Amino acid sequence: QVQLVESGGGLVQPGGSLRLSCAFSGSTFSIYRMGWYRQAPGKQRELVATITNGGSTNYADSVKGRFAMSRDNVKRRVDLQMNSLKPEDTAVYYCNADHVVFHTMSWGQGTQVTVSS
């Protein structure tokens, strides 16, 4: 059973940076595409970024050029480096593991990111 544990959220001023991390356990890391999603109050959960086992990334238009997702297949961890943060980036950020064959989805507990002055 896949377990995902996020860390690194917090309060940051507009224009600042945060780095989120997600530790993976319970299965074979290489057979999962990893992703970050976020959910703001009153809004649906939305995709932020994904990364394949080979390191190919995909980003939501709203974060392109500001966020960077990385993957460490030895440590079984993914990170999300968030720069030039805006108040509209405020949300709970969730780590996601998507099985590449069966497309079963696993979620972390979420970490709060608040961008405010």
VENPEUR-V95950 format. One record per backbone hydrogen bond with DSSP energy under -0.5 kcal/mol. CO is the residue of the C=O (numbers start at 1). NH is the residue of the N-H. If there is no record, write none. Layout:
BEGIN
CO|NH / CO|NH
END
This chain:
BEGIN
3|25 / 5|23 / 7|21 / 10|114 / 12|116 / 13|16 / 15|84 / 16|85 / 18|82 / 20|80 / 21|7 / 22|78 / 23|5 / 25|3 / 27|29 / 28|31 / 29|32 / 31|100 / 32|34 / 33|98 / 34|51 / 35|96 / 36|48 / 36|49 / 37|94 / 38|46 / 39|92 / 40|43 / 46|38 / 48|60 / 49|36 / 50|58 / 51|34 / 52|55 / 56|52 / 58|50 / 60|63 / 60|64 / 63|66 / 63|67 / 66|83 / 68|81 / 70|79 / 71|73 / 72|76 / 72|77 / 76|24 / 77|72 / 78|22 / 79|70 / 80|20 / 80|82 / 81|68 / 81|83 / 82|18 / 85|15 / 86|89 / 87|90 / 91|93 / 91|113 / 92|39 / 93|111 / 94|37 / 95|108 / 96|35 / 97|99 / 97|106 / 98|33 / 99|103 / 104|99 / 106|97 / 111|93 / 112|10 / 113|91 / 114|12 / 114|116
END
